[in-house]
């Protein structure tokens, strides 16, 4: 097995391509967009956050979803319109509640593993992605929420993460721009932030320099398993085409479910929409008033990152509304108001809205490794932690391909 196709040029696809090149494979990347990282990897929260590794499979998530169903600006919003995919996914989500502890600990370990790869890839290839190694600060405005975070902290510690409690005074020392009446927080010094789009673009260019072929504007239509290998059929502006590969790695985000079905696998990804605003800070007052330390407001489900001196990214919310990328003002407005309330001297006049579909598995764990069909592999389904986990899962996926290449045996699967 030497010739490998990677389907998808988001953060998981690009890190997978890079890992495969490092193992000596001939790599071809397909993506329907004209450039790398133009969908969910375009404008997410920018956090590489082991401290946000807690999976959502808890009864409290279900109860909040029901409570907020009629609140259009709620942090978690479910469209009640009947859908077999949505409700069967939710049923499977609930069946994974007993795995909450195990999956949270495993997610922490993957996130910690990914850190060194992200930093070393950028350093080796010499590209900038607005890296800020200032840690991540979780903020709480009441005792019950702070006490709940203490329980999560025990799981994070078991996974190998050091996150410690800080007082309101210590929080404002860490980030002088913080305002408001805060009860306390938790600070993770080893977490960091960056521009996911810049990272994926920089690593994609590095892959091209090292011999990878990129077919942009090229939508994959069919996957046909052969023995050995897989035929990939696609379309682009010039028409239709196909090629045979010794193996494929599906990294196609929310499209992964349909592609997997063509090769006999059930990859039950649901598209969970998230929103962000990127505040362009053109004045000195805004630049001085915006935080540099990355923040995570657990109650509002909002995260922030400072992308250099002039940009402030604020992201959050989760919306179960199918394959719908409409940008709704009632979902963007809470992000803008959050900035105006906590950082009133930051001008939100130039706040660019964005929405993307997070590819979520019902167990909140990425699907990584071999499929049923020889030559088919996956690195997909990372949900809201694509930037945080992908460099680690790319290494695991590439190892599975290499193992299969060497022994012709079926690799392991994390799902």
N, C-alpha and C positions, 0 to 999 in steps of 0.2 A: 504494500500500500504506500504509494508515494504522492499521488495527485489528489489533493483535497479541495473541495469547495466549501466555503463558509457562506452561509446565507444570512445576510444582514450585516450592515456596516454601522451599527450603533456601538456603544461602549463594549458590550459583550462580544460582538462580532470582531471588532478591531483587536481587542486584547487576545481573543482566541487565535486570530490570524497571526499575531505576533508570536504567541507561544508555539504555534505550529511551525513557523519559520525557524525559530530557535532550535527545533528538533529535526530540522532538515527536510521538511515537507515542501512540496511545490504547491503554493496556495493561490486560489482564485476566489475573490470576494464578489458576491452579487448584492446589489441594493437597488430598490426601485426609485430612490431619490437621486438627484444630481450630485449630491455631496455626502460625505460621511456625517453621521450623527445629526440627522435632520428631523427626527421624530422625538421619542421619549428622551433621548440623550441630548436634546438641543438646549433646554433651559430649565433643568431641574434645580433642586435646592443647593447643589454644589457641595454637600457635606460628604466626607468620607468618615463615616460615623459608626464605629463599633459601639458607641454609647447609645445608639438608636436601634440596636439589634433585637430588641424585644419583639417577638412575633405577636400578631394580633389575635390569635386563636384563643380568646377568652370569652366567657359569658358576658362580661362587662361590655365588650365590643358589640355584641348582639343587642343588649339592652339600650346602649347609647344610640345604635342605629334606629331602633324602634322609636325611641324618645324624640330623635331629631328628624324623623321622616317628614314632618310638616314644616320644618324650618329651612327655608331655601338657602340660607347662608350658613348652615350648620357645618362643623368640621367633617362630619361623615353624613353623606346624603345618599339614600337609596330610592331610585325610581321604582314605585310599586307596580308598574306595568308588568304583567305576566311575561316571563321568559323562561323556557325550560333550562337554558344554559345558566342563567343567573341563579335560579332557585335550586337547581341541582348542585351548582358550585357552592352555594351557601350551606346546603345540607352536608356536603363533604367538608366544608370549613368547620362546621360544628362537630363533625365526627373526629376532627383533629384536635379538639380542645384538650383531651388527655395528653397530647404530645407537646403542650405549650412549653413546659420546662426544658425538655430535651432539645427541642428545636431552637429555643432561645439561646441556650448554651452553645449549640453547634454553630448558629449564626454568628455569635461573638467570635468564636475561634476562626471562622472563615474571614471575618472582617479584619481581624488582627493579622492573619496570614497575608491578606491582600495589600496591606500598607506598604511593606518593603518593596513589593513588585511595582506599585504605582510610582513610588519615588525613584526607584532605580531605572525604570523604563525611560522616564522623562530625562533623568540625568545622563543616561547612556546615549540617548538619541538627540539630546540637546534642544528640547523645545520647552516653551513657557506655557503654563496653564493657570496663571494667577494664583499660585500656591500660597496659602497662608497657614503657617504652622503655629497657630495661636490657641489651639484647643477648641472644645465645644462646651458651652455652658447651658445646662438645662435650668430653666427658671420656673418658680412656683410662687403663687400669691396667697396660698392658704396651707394650713397644717395638714389637712387630709390628703391633699395631692402630694405634698412633700413626703409624708409618711408612706404613701403608696410607692413612691420612687425608691424609698429605702428597701422595700421588698424586692424590687427589680434589681437593685444594686447587688444583692446577694447572688443572683443568677449571673450577672455580668462578671462578678469576681470569680465565680466558678469557671467561667469561660476564659479567664485569664486577663480581664480588663481591670485596670486601676481607675476608679472614678470616686472622687471624695466629695463629701458634703461641704458647702461653703455658706457662710452667713451673708445677710444682705450687705454688710459693710465690705466683706471680702469680694462679693460679686461686683460691687461698684469700683473696687480697686482693680479687679481684673478687667472690667470694661467701664471706664468712666462715663461713657455715653448713656448707660442705663439710667432710666428714671422710673418713678412710680413706687408704690408701696409693695415691696416684695417680702415674702416670708423666708425664703431660702432657696438654695440651688444645689446642683451637683455639677462638678467640673471634671472634664476629661482632658488632661493636658496633651495626650498623645494623638487625639483626633485632629483632623485638619480639613481644609476646604480648598476648592479649586473650581475652575471653569470646565465642566464636563465636555462641552462642545470643543473648546480649544484643545483639551487633552486628546479626545478621539481623533480630531483632525491632525494633530501633530504626530500621533502614533500611526495613523493611516499613511501619512507621507513617509514615515520611516519604513513601514512595511513595503511600500512601493519601491523605495530606494534599494531595498533588500531583495527585490525580485517578485513580490506578489503582484498579481494582475487584478485590477479592480474594474468591474463592469457596473458603472453607475447608470441610473436611468433604465435599469434592467430588472423588470419584475419576474420573479420565478413563478411559473404556472403549474408545472408538473414535476413530480419526483417519481421515478420508476425504478424499482429495485431490480438489479440484474445479479447474476452470480458469476463473477464477483462484481461489486460496485453498484453505482447508482447513476441513472441518466437524469440530467437536469434539463428541463425545458423552460425556455424563457421568452419574453418579448421585450423589444425596445423600439426606438423610433424608426428603425430600419426593417422591422418585421419580427418574425419568430426565428428562434434558433434552439439548438440543443447540443449537449456535450456529455461525455461519459467521464465519471470520476471514480477513483478507487474508493473514496469515502466522502461523506458530507458531514458538516456540523451545522445544525439548525440553531441560529441565534437571532431569530426573526421577530422577537418581541411578541406582540399580540397576534401576529400572523402564524406563529409557531404551531398553534393548535391545529389549524387546517392543513398545514404542510405535514405535520406528524401523522395525521390521519391517512395521508396518501401512502405512507410506508408502514402502516399497521400499528402505530402507537397512539395511545391516548395520553395527550399532554393537556390537562384540563386547565388551561390558562383563561382567566377572565380579565377584560380590560377595565382597570380601575383608574378613572380619570383624576389627574392632579393638576393644580393650577400654580402659576407663578407670576410675579411681576418683577421686572428688572428696572430699578429706579436709576435713571441717568442723572447724576449729580453734577450739574454744570456750575454751581456756585460754591464759594468757599464755606458758607454757613452750613450747607447740607453735608459737604465732605467732612467738616469738623464734627457734626452732630451724629453721623451714622456710626454704628459700632464696627469695630474691626474683629473682635472675638465673635465667633459663630454662636448663634443662640438657637435654642430649641424650647419653644413654649408648648409644654405637653398638653395643657388644657385646650388651647386653641389649635393644636396640631399644626404649628407653623415653625418653619426653620428659616435661618438666614445665612447668607455668606457675603463677604465683602470681596468683590472681584476687581481688585485694584483700587486706585484712589477715586475713580469716577463712577463706579457701578455698585449697586446694592441689590442683591437678589433676595427676594422673600417668597417662599413657596409653602404649599401645604394643601390641606383638605383632601378628601377622598370621595369620589362620586361613582356609584354603581349605576351606570346608565347606558350600557352596551358600547358598541363601536361608534361612539359619538365624540367628536373632537371640537364641538362648538364651544366657543369662549363665552360664557355667560357672565353678564355684569354682576348678577347677584352672588356669584362665587368669587369674582375678583374684588368686589367692594370690601369684603372683610379683611383682605390682605392689605389694601390701601389704608383702611381705617386703623388697622393694627399698627402700621408704621406711624400714622399721624398721632395716635394716642401715646405710643411709647417713645417716639422720637419726633416731637412736634416741630423741631427746627429743620427737619429734612423735607425738602420740597418734593411733593409727589406729582408735580405738574407733568413730568415726563416719565411716566411709569408704563412700561411696555408689557401688556398682558400676554400670557401664553397658556396653552393647555396641552397635556400629553397623556397617553394611555399607558399606565404601568401594567406590565404583564405579570399577573399574580396567580400563583398556584394556591389551591385551597389549604395546603399545609404550610404555606408561607415559606417554603424552601425551594430554591432553584432546582430545575431538572438538569442534572449534569451527568454525562457519561453515555454509555451505549444504549441504543434502542434494540428492539426485537430483531430487526433486519440487519444482517452483517453489513458493515460499512456505514451505518447510520448512527450519528452521535448528536448530543444536545448540550447546549449551554444557554439556557433560557429560563424565563419565569422568575426573575429576581425581584419583581414587585417594585417597592419604593427604595430598594437598596442596590440598584444596578451599579451605580458608581462605587459604592462601598465594597461590594463583593466580587465584581467581575474579574479583577486581575487574579484573584485566587482561584475562582472557578474555571478561568481560562486555562490555568496550569493543570488543573485536574482533568479537564476535558481533553487537552492535548496529550496528557499522560495516557488517558484511555485509548486515544487514537494510536499512540506509539506502541502501547502494549498489544493492541490488536494487530498492528502491523508486524510486530515481531513474533507473536505467537498464534495469530488468527483466532484468538479466543474473545469471548464477549467480555467487555469491561464492566466496571462497577457503575452503580447508579445511586446517586445521593437521595433521590426523591423517595 
